[in-house]
Amino acid sequence: CIEVYSRCLLLLSKGLTVPLLVSSSGEKIGKSAGNAVWLSPARTSPYKLYQHFLRTTDQDVGTLLKQFTFLGMGELEAALSSHKERPEERLAQKCLAEQVTRLVHGEDGFRHAVTATAALFGDKDALTKLPGDVLEQVFEDAPSCSLPRSLFLDRALGLVEVVARSGALKSKNEARRMIESGGLYVNHQRVESIKEAFDCSSHMLPGDITVLRIGKTRHHLVRWH
């Protein structure tokens, strides 16, 4: 292109090229590869950006820290050394995710992303702080359902019935057994009794959402309308 431009205009032209960003496996990273992230929060929220870099592989994290952050070499080496000593803590990935999210979305965006991440992994206080649209993002991969508010407007609605109606468990009997075994949570709060009733003040989050959890990682979203 540069050569054609120079010939047509009879001017000396120069250009700048940037190498393709690829993973350690040689896979291209970008829009055409379907794995791009965007700077605009309307396209990629601070939470999703943070999560994207948090999932970086051990093979790629060192390269991306050098390419996408302004850390000095001493800080870089310290981050990678700590990660090598305790790889299960994913310290380098956390450093990368923090640096990029701060750079793109500022301090507020970073704190927002960390709170949303904590909510995903069982932090009850973090969960109650999230607005409805962020809750939808955090649990977008979880099964969901919509239930009418009329269920609890003129009568006591038991949590056993909520769980059964939501489809999170197949029946009321299964819901009762799960509660008795200590494996049912509403908004990350363990349900202690099969007689516990649904309470709007504690069981409904911003955006009229309730997060059910079965065991440690199985989530189900209830939207009230």
Secondary structure, DSSP 8 states (H G I E B T S, - for coil): -HHHHHHHHT-----------B-TTS-B-SGGGT----SSTTTS-HHHHHHHHHT--HHHHHHHHHHH----HHHHHHHHHHHHH-GGG-HHHHHHHHHHHHHHHHHHHHHHHHHHHHHHTT-HHHHHHS-HHHHHHHTTTS-EEEE-THHHHSS--BHHHHHHHHTSSS-HHHHHHHHHTT-EEETTEE---TT-B--HHHH-BTTTEEEEEETTTEEEEEEE-
